[in-house]
Amino acid sequence: MKIQYTLDNDVVARAATQLNWEINKIDGPFYIIKNERMINAKSIIGLLSGNLHKGDTITIEFESEDSADKVREIFNEIGREV
């Protein structure tokens, strides 16, 4: 499943750590796609190296459709769905 978000804030240090902690509660692979670059969001290094900044539009890709509500809950904290 894929969902697009526009970020309201930069995802650095503390925000990346909190985001990573919440994402790791979701089963299966979880990726953030920015400018055709696929970032493993279950890796803190992946999140930090993804250069996720305010105004960026990202695509969130995950397997479990059952997790869609939880994903939206997590990402509504840092952005808005497109």
C-alpha positions in Angstrom: 0.0 0.0 0.0 1.2 3.5 -0.7 0.3 6.9 0.9 1.7 10.3 0.0 2.5 13.0 2.6 3.9 16.5 2.5 6.1 17.2 5.5 5.3 20.1 7.8 8.7 19.8 9.7 12.2 18.4 9.2 12.8 14.9 10.2 16.1 15.1 12.1 17.5 13.7 15.3 14.7 13.4 17.9 11.9 13.4 15.3 13.7 10.7 13.3 14.2 8.6 16.5 10.5 8.9 17.5 9.3 8.1 13.9 11.6 5.1 13.7 10.4 3.8 17.1 6.7 4.0 16.0 7.4 2.5 12.5 9.2 -0.5 14.0 5.9 -1.4 15.7 4.4 -2.1 12.3 4.9 -5.6 10.8 6.6 -6.1 7.5 8.9 -3.9 5.4 8.3 -0.1 5.5 9.8 2.3 3.1 9.8 6.1 2.4 10.3 7.1 -1.2 11.6 10.6 -1.9 12.7 11.7 -5.3 12.7 8.0 -6.5 15.1 7.1 -3.7 13.8 4.3 -1.4 14.6 4.7 2.3 14.3 1.8 4.8 12.3 3.6 7.5 12.9 0.8 10.0 16.5 2.0 10.1 17.4 5.1 12.0 20.4 5.6 9.7 18.1 5.3 6.7 15.8 8.0 8.1 18.6 10.4 9.0 20.3 9.9 5.6 17.0 10.4 3.8 17.2 14.2 4.1 13.5 14.6 4.9 12.8 18.3 5.2 9.8 20.6 5.6 7.9 20.8 2.3 9.1 17.5 0.9 6.5 15.2 -0.6 7.2 11.6 0.2 5.5 8.3 -0.6 5.1 5.8 2.2 5.1 2.2 1.1 4.2 -0.7 3.4 2.7 -4.2 3.0 -0.1 -4.5 5.5 -3.3 -2.7 4.6 -4.4 -3.4 8.2 -1.7 -0.9 9.3 -3.0 2.0 7.2 -4.8 3.7 10.1 -1.7 3.4 12.3 0.6 4.8 9.5 -1.7 7.7 9.0 -1.7 8.4 12.8 2.1 8.4 12.8 2.6 10.6 9.8 -0.2 13.0 10.6 2.1 14.2 13.4 4.7 15.4 10.9 2.8 16.2 7.8 -0.4 16.1 5.9 -1.7 13.5 3.4 -1.7 14.5 -0.2 
